[in-house]
Structures are given as structure tokens and as C-alpha cells.
Amino acid sequence: MILAGGSGTRLWPLSRAANPKFLHRLGGTDQTLLQATAARLATLSDPDQVYVVTGVAHAAAVARQLPQVPEDNILVEPAPRDSLAAIALAAAVIARRDPEAVVAVYSADHLIGRQERFEELIRLAADAAGTGELVTVGIQPIRPETGFGYLHLAERTAPGVHRIAEFREKPSAQVAADYLASGEYLWNAGMFVFQARAFLAELERQRPSLRAGIAAIAESWDDQDHETVFGAIWDGLEKISVDYGVMEGAAAAGKVVTVPADFPWSDIGDFHSLGESLDGDADGNVVLTDAAVPTLRGVEDSVVVSTTGRVVAVVGLRDVVVVDTEDALLVCPRDRAHEVKQVVDGLKANGLAAHI
């Protein structure tokens, strides 16, 4: 299950509501992030076992970029209802088609390295899920990161598998440093593996109203009135993330385990993290262009992105971000790249929706 939603506002002006980051080539290859995610799963799932949950605005682009995925496996949400509804919808449709299915959930916009290690740990997670556990793939933290949620490790239940004591919110800098020093915490990367029926049972226990709505949609999935049922129910579903809506409560009940993962991982939260995730040139610069010829002179540790075909020249700067698109230009220090979201908020407030 690939979740292909969101607008990636911290990657503005490249990522837009109608053309979000997972549709862009941001991995240093000729594949988009979505295509790279699907390719990463090639040895784990056949194309007809890959499902994508996306929005109306992105459905056509998703289908074009993933021609190998059956049309019936691209599930289109009428409107965003956060990750729990998206995951529950796909889990219910999958369970209807294969009651014994074990499902792995991935985001369409993550970068992951060490492919063989990734496959090894996903298979280990699938084995753990086969017993009915809900499994999260936690990332070994490499720095005291305040932008991620954390998983608190408890006892080991099998080789390479630990129970989760609890999910923790995004911490302060000092708390994040304490987590890192303790060795008892993992980053919550939003990757999950579970039996579809086990997840739906836990959804029923914690969110029976949401489960009832999803069940009604799934039951009508192949009927002529499906679109009517879908539209009538979907907008009334609770809007909540899978972490808050199911996984935190399941962990408190002792039903969640984790496979600690040591492969390179990034959610590309902003242009600074993009620069950290990719190999730079001899001066530490990461340059991603479609056709432009970047001219960098005396530039170090910077990120330069262009989609316009224009020549982009940067001289005598260090630790900056330069992003050139047809209707917007971004220039900022790398350590303030996270503030780009505030620019988007300002554009919204001033009625400049065409630019977001």
C-alpha cells in the first residue's frame, strides 16, 4: 500500500497542491519519488499486489507514472481525510479481495537506501505480522531530531523484533538528545506491516464508527452505486492520522511491535534535508535540474533546483537553497528552509492560490 497524498509545502515552490513532491524526480535519478517507491517493492510484491491511495487531483498522474499497477488498485479519495481513513480504505478493499493478506504501508515520498537490507527487514516485519501483531518499521536515529515522532522500545519478542511501549510526540531539542543517548527510541517513519484483518479489528475496537463507514464503502466497491455510497459516507469519516487513531492505542494495549531498521531513510521534509539525503559534488552542492545549466562559482554546501530550462547562476554563497520554477523563485539559507511553509501560509492568506 503506497500512500500518495499531501502537498509537501516545505518543498515549495517545486512541490504544489496539484503537483506534489512524490511526482518529482528528487532522488538523484530519472525516477520520481513515487516511481522509486514502487520499484523498491518489485521483489516484495507483484504489480497486481500493489495498491496506491491518492486524491482526485493526482489520480491521473499516478496512473501515468505507474502503468504496471492495475487501474482497480488505484484507490482515489474524494477528499483528504488524513492517513487513518486512507489506510483503512485500502485495508478493507484488500481484505475483501484476499482475507489472508499481509499488508505493508509505505509513503510515496521517502528516500530509502540499502535495498537488500530494506527487503530483509520488510520480510522480517511480515513474519512478525503473520502472528497478528501490528508492526511498525522504526528507524535508528542518527541525530536528536525534533521533527519526528519517536517509538519507545520495550522487550524483545523475537530476533530483530521489539514490543513498543508507547508512541511519543515530536520532542524538544533536549528531550530528543536524551532519547538518542538512551538508545531506547526509534524514529517513527510511518511504515507499517500488518494482517489486513488484524488492522481492521483494531480499528473496530478503537474507532467503531470509522470502521462502520469504511466497511460500507468496501462492501459497495464493485457495485454500480459505489460512487454514490463512497461520496455519501467519505466526507463524514473522522479525520485523524493512523498514529493517533489506531497505533497509539494499540501500543498501549501491547499489540504493536517494531523492527528497528538501519537502512538510510529520509522523508525529505524540506530542501535542507534533501541536500543531506543526496550525494553532493566536490564542494558539497546538490544540483537537480531538468534542462538548466547551473553555474556555481565559489559555492559550497548548497542546494540548487531548477525546472525552467533557464541558466541558474550562484556566486560566492554557502549553505543556501535556490529553487527556480516557472512562476516562483525561492532563495534562503539552508538552516531556514523549514520556514518555507510560512511563505505558503502567507500566499494563502493573500489569496494567491494559483502559486500554491
Secondary structure per residue as TSV (DSSP state, phi and psi in degrees):
chain	resnum	aa	ss	phi	psi
A	1	M	-	360.0	118.4
A	2	I	E	-107.4	122.6
A	3	L	E	-90.9	113.4
A	4	A	E	-117.9	77.9
A	5	G	-	-140.2	-179.9
A	6	G	-	86.9	166.6
A	7	S	-	-118.4	-5.2
A	8	G	-	57.7	52.6
A	9	T	G	-63.4	-23.9
A	10	R	G	-75.5	-5.5
A	11	L	G	-108.7	19.2
A	12	W	T	-66.0	145.3
A	13	P	T	-92.1	5.4
A	14	L	T	-71.1	-50.2
A	15	S	S	-87.6	125.3
A	16	R	B	-126.6	166.7
A	17	A	T	-57.4	-38.6
A	18	A	T	-90.1	-8.9
A	19	N	B	-146.6	67.6
A	20	P	-	-71.1	173.4
A	21	K	G	-61.7	-29.4
A	22	F	G	-70.0	-12.6
A	23	L	G	-92.0	1.5
A	24	H	S	-106.1	156.8
A	25	R	-	-87.0	91.7
A	26	L	-	-117.6	9.1
A	27	G	S	-101.1	8.9
A	28	G	S	78.8	12.3
A	29	T	S	-128.4	-176.9
A	30	D	S	-85.9	6.3
A	31	Q	S	-97.5	145.3
A	32	T	-	-72.7	168.1
A	33	L	H	-60.7	-39.2
A	34	L	H	-62.8	-46.4
A	35	Q	H	-64.1	-38.5
A	36	A	H	-65.8	-36.9
A	37	T	H	-63.3	-46.5
A	38	A	H	-64.0	-40.8
A	39	A	H	-64.3	-33.7
A	40	R	H	-63.2	-23.6
A	41	L	T	-96.4	2.3
A	42	A	T	-58.4	-36.2
A	43	T	T	-91.2	-4.1
A	44	L	T	-99.6	-31.6
A	45	S	S	-144.8	138.5
A	46	D	-	-67.6	156.2
A	47	P	G	-53.9	-34.9
A	48	D	G	-78.2	-0.8
A	49	Q	G	-104.9	3.9
A	50	V	-	-96.5	128.2
A	51	Y	-	-119.1	143.4
A	52	V	E	-125.9	130.3
A	53	V	E	-106.8	122.9
A	54	T	E	-146.0	178.3
A	55	G	E	-98.2	169.3
A	56	V	G	-57.6	-41.5
A	57	A	G	-66.8	-21.3
A	58	H	G	-112.7	-4.1
A	59	A	H	-59.8	-44.0
A	60	A	H	-65.2	-42.2
A	61	A	H	-66.2	-39.8
A	62	V	H	-60.8	-45.4
A	63	A	H	-63.0	-39.4
A	64	R	H	-65.8	-40.7
A	65	Q	H	-77.2	-23.4
A	66	L	-	-123.6	65.9
A	67	P	T	-64.5	-18.6
A	68	Q	T	-77.6	-15.8
A	69	V	S	-86.7	126.9
A	70	P	-	-56.9	143.1
A	71	E	G	-55.9	-38.0
A	72	D	G	-67.4	-13.2
A	73	N	G	-95.2	-0.3
A	74	I	E	-98.3	106.2
A	75	L	E	-95.9	120.0
A	76	V	E	-106.1	116.5
A	77	E	E	-75.0	133.4
A	78	P	S	-62.9	-30.3
A	79	A	S	-158.6	154.8
A	80	P	-	-65.7	131.2
A	81	R	-	-128.0	23.5
A	82	D	H	73.1	179.3
A	83	S	H	-73.7	-29.0
A	84	L	H	-65.4	-47.5
A	85	A	H	-61.9	-39.8
A	86	A	H	-63.1	-47.3
A	87	I	H	-66.8	-41.8
A	88	A	H	-63.8	-40.1
A	89	L	H	-59.5	-51.6
A	90	A	H	-64.6	-40.3
A	91	A	H	-61.1	-40.1
A	92	A	H	-68.8	-40.8
A	93	V	H	-66.4	-42.3
A	94	I	H	-64.0	-45.2
A	95	A	H	-62.0	-33.3
A	96	R	H	-65.2	-36.2
A	97	R	H	-86.8	-31.1
A	98	D	-	-147.0	93.8
A	99	P	T	-60.1	-20.7
A	100	E	T	-96.7	7.5
A	101	A	-	-63.3	139.0
A	102	V	E	-104.6	127.7
A	103	V	E	-114.8	135.3
A	104	A	E	-110.9	133.8
A	105	V	E	-109.6	127.5
A	106	Y	E	-129.6	153.6
A	107	S	E	-88.6	146.4
A	108	A	T	-77.9	-8.7
A	109	D	T	-120.6	26.6
A	110	H	-	-102.4	150.1
A	111	L	E	-102.8	131.6
A	112	I	E	-135.0	135.5
A	113	G	-	-110.9	-179.1
A	114	R	-	52.3	69.0
A	115	Q	H	-53.9	-45.0
A	116	E	H	-63.1	-40.5
A	117	R	H	-67.2	-40.1
A	118	F	H	-56.9	-49.9
A	119	E	H	-61.6	-40.8
A	120	E	H	-60.3	-44.2
A	121	L	H	-75.7	-32.3
A	122	I	H	-66.5	-39.5
A	123	R	H	-64.7	-38.8
A	124	L	H	-63.0	-42.2
A	125	A	H	-63.3	-39.1
A	126	A	H	-64.6	-38.0
A	127	D	H	-62.6	-43.3
A	128	A	H	-65.2	-37.0
A	129	A	H	-68.6	-23.5
A	130	G	T	-63.5	-17.2
A	131	T	T	-90.5	0.3
A	132	G	T	99.8	-1.4
A	133	E	-	-72.8	151.8
A	134	L	E	-91.9	124.9
A	135	V	E	-113.3	134.5
A	136	T	E	-115.7	140.7
A	137	V	E	-94.1	107.1
A	138	G	E	-93.0	147.2
A	139	I	E	-101.5	130.7
A	140	Q	-	-61.7	119.7
A	141	P	-	-69.9	143.5
A	142	I	S	-115.8	-3.1
A	143	R	S	-159.2	162.5
A	144	P	-	-78.3	79.4
A	145	E	-	-83.6	128.5
A	146	T	S	-95.2	-5.8
A	147	G	S	-93.2	-1.9
A	148	F	S	-116.2	154.4
A	149	G	-	-78.7	164.1
A	150	Y	E	-126.6	155.0
A	151	L	E	-113.0	127.3
A	152	H	E	-92.7	115.8
A	153	L	E	-72.1	142.4
A	154	A	E	-118.3	-146.7
A	155	E	E	-69.5	155.1
A	156	R	E	-78.2	133.9
A	157	T	E	-105.8	-18.5
A	158	A	E	-166.0	164.8
A	159	P	T	-55.1	122.0
A	160	G	T	79.2	8.0
A	161	V	E	-130.8	131.8
A	162	H	E	-127.2	147.1
A	163	R	E	-74.7	151.4
A	164	I	E	-98.9	124.4
A	165	A	E	-74.0	-41.3
A	166	E	E	-171.0	159.1
A	167	F	E	-87.9	139.2
A	168	R	E	-116.8	143.7
A	169	E	-	-68.6	170.6
A	170	K	-	-59.4	125.4
A	171	P	-	-93.4	171.1
A	172	S	-	-72.6	170.3
A	173	A	H	-60.6	-42.7
A	174	Q	H	-67.6	-42.5
A	175	V	H	-65.0	-39.8
A	176	A	H	-61.6	-39.5
A	177	A	H	-65.0	-39.3
A	178	D	H	-64.8	-41.3
A	179	Y	H	-59.0	-47.5
A	180	L	H	-61.8	-43.0
A	181	A	H	-66.5	-31.6
A	182	S	H	-72.5	-27.1
A	183	G	T	72.1	11.1
A	184	E	-	-105.2	6.6
A	185	Y	E	-129.3	147.9
A	186	L	E	-122.7	155.7
A	187	W	E	-72.7	140.0
A	188	N	E	-86.7	105.4
A	189	A	E	-92.3	-2.6
A	190	G	E	73.3	23.4
A	191	M	E	-105.3	126.3
A	192	F	E	-131.0	150.2
A	193	V	E	-135.8	131.4
A	194	F	E	-163.1	159.3
A	195	Q	E	-68.0	134.7
A	196	A	H	-56.3	-43.6
A	197	R	H	-68.1	-32.6
A	198	A	H	-68.0	-41.7
A	199	F	H	-63.9	-43.9
A	200	L	H	-66.9	-32.7
A	201	A	H	-66.2	-40.4
A	202	E	H	-68.9	-36.0
A	203	L	H	-61.2	-42.0
A	204	E	H	-61.6	-39.4
A	205	R	H	-67.2	-40.8
A	206	Q	H	-97.7	-32.7
A	207	R	-	-134.7	66.0
A	208	P	H	-60.8	-33.3
A	209	S	H	-67.3	-43.8
A	210	L	H	-64.1	-41.6
A	211	R	H	-62.3	-39.3
A	212	A	H	-64.6	-41.6
A	213	G	H	-64.6	-43.8
A	214	I	H	-63.2	-41.0
A	215	A	H	-61.3	-42.2
A	216	A	H	-64.6	-40.0
A	217	I	H	-64.6	-46.4
A	218	A	H	-64.1	-38.8
A	219	E	H	-64.8	-27.4
A	220	S	T	-94.8	5.2
A	221	W	T	-56.0	-39.7
A	222	D	T	-101.5	11.3
A	223	D	S	-92.5	162.3
A	224	Q	T	-66.8	-29.1
A	225	D	T	-92.8	18.4
A	226	H	H	-56.4	-48.5
A	227	E	H	-61.5	-36.9
A	228	T	H	-64.8	-46.5
A	229	V	H	-63.8	-45.8
A	230	F	H	-56.7	-52.3
A	231	G	H	-64.5	-35.6
A	232	A	H	-71.1	-32.0
A	233	I	H	-96.0	-39.0
A	234	W	H	-56.4	-49.6
A	235	D	T	-63.7	-19.2
A	236	G	T	-91.0	-2.6
A	237	L	S	-73.2	147.1
A	238	E	-	-59.5	134.4
A	239	K	-	-99.0	105.8
A	240	I	-	-158.1	151.2
A	241	S	-	-76.3	159.0
A	242	V	H	-66.3	-30.9
A	243	D	I	-63.6	-52.3
A	244	Y	I	-71.2	-37.9
A	245	G	I	-78.5	-30.1
A	246	V	I	-135.2	-50.6
A	247	M	I	-67.1	-38.5
A	248	E	H	-63.3	-45.6
A	249	G	H	-67.3	-35.8
A	250	A	H	-67.4	-38.4
A	251	A	H	-65.0	-41.1
A	252	A	H	-62.0	-27.9
A	253	A	T	-90.9	6.3
A	254	G	T	76.5	24.0
A	255	K	-	-104.7	4.5
A	256	V	E	-117.8	132.3
A	257	V	E	-122.1	164.8
A	258	T	E	-132.2	149.9
A	259	V	E	-107.8	107.3
A	260	P	E	-65.6	125.9
A	261	A	E	-108.7	138.2
A	262	D	-	-116.6	16.7
A	263	F	S	-83.4	155.0
A	264	P	-	-61.4	137.0
A	265	W	E	-147.8	141.1
A	266	S	E	-149.4	140.0
A	267	D	-	-95.0	7.0
A	268	I	-	45.4	60.7
A	269	G	-	-68.9	-27.8
A	270	D	S	-159.0	-177.2
A	271	F	H	-70.2	-26.3
A	272	H	H	-64.2	-48.0
A	273	S	H	-68.2	-29.2
A	274	L	H	-60.9	-43.8
A	275	G	H	-63.5	-33.5
A	276	E	H	-72.7	-26.0
A	277	S	H	-86.0	-20.0
A	278	L	S	-113.3	153.3
A	279	D	-	-73.1	130.5
A	280	G	-	-93.5	-179.7
A	281	D	-	-81.0	-168.2
A	282	A	T	-62.0	-23.6
A	283	D	T	-99.7	9.6
A	284	G	S	81.2	13.3
A	285	N	-	-90.2	137.2
A	286	V	E	-106.0	120.2
A	287	V	E	-122.5	120.9
A	288	L	E	-124.8	114.2
A	289	T	E	-137.1	152.6
A	290	D	S	-83.7	-52.7
A	291	A	S	-140.9	-12.3
A	292	A	-	-66.5	154.2
A	293	V	-	-105.3	101.9
A	294	P	E	-72.4	137.0
A	295	T	E	-116.3	106.2
A	296	L	E	-113.3	125.7
A	297	R	E	-132.5	115.8
A	298	G	S	65.8	34.1
A	299	V	-	-109.5	136.8
A	300	E	B	-134.8	144.9
A	301	D	S	51.5	42.8
A	302	S	-	-119.2	163.8
A	303	V	E	-120.1	121.8
A	304	V	E	-124.4	122.5
A	305	V	E	-129.3	134.1
A	306	S	E	-143.2	140.6
A	307	T	-	-123.4	12.8
A	308	T	S	-102.1	-19.8
A	309	G	-	86.1	-6.2
A	310	R	-	-76.1	155.1
A	311	V	-	-71.4	130.0
A	312	V	E	-112.8	117.3
A	313	A	E	-112.6	130.8
A	314	V	E	-131.7	129.2
A	315	V	E	-131.0	129.8
A	316	G	S	64.8	30.6
A	317	L	-	-119.8	158.5
A	318	R	B	-138.3	143.3
A	319	D	S	56.1	49.7
A	320	V	E	-121.9	163.2
A	321	V	E	-118.3	129.8
A	322	V	E	-128.7	119.6
A	323	V	E	-127.9	118.1
A	324	D	E	-111.8	117.8
A	325	T	-	-126.4	174.0
A	326	E	S	-59.3	-36.0
A	327	D	S	-122.6	6.9
A	328	A	-	-156.8	146.9
A	329	L	E	-128.3	131.6
A	330	L	E	-115.8	131.1
A	331	V	E	-135.3	125.3
A	332	C	E	-160.0	159.5
A	333	P	E	-64.9	146.7
A	334	R	G	-60.5	-35.8
A	335	D	G	-76.2	0.4
A	336	R	G	-119.0	15.6
A	337	A	G	-61.6	-28.8
A	338	H	G	-65.7	-17.9
A	339	E	G	-78.5	-4.7
A	340	V	H	-58.6	-33.0
A	341	K	H	-57.4	-34.6
A	342	Q	H	-68.1	-30.7
A	343	V	H	-63.6	-44.5
A	344	V	H	-62.0	-42.5
A	345	D	H	-59.7	-39.7
A	346	G	H	-66.7	-38.4
A	347	L	H	-63.4	-42.1
A	348	K	H	-60.3	-46.0
A	349	A	H	-63.2	-27.2
A	350	N	T	-98.4	13.9
A	351	G	T	72.0	22.1
A	352	L	-	-97.5	53.7
A	353	A	G	-62.9	-26.8
A	354	A	G	-63.8	-20.2
A	355	H	G	-97.6	2.8
A	356	I	-	-122.7	360.0
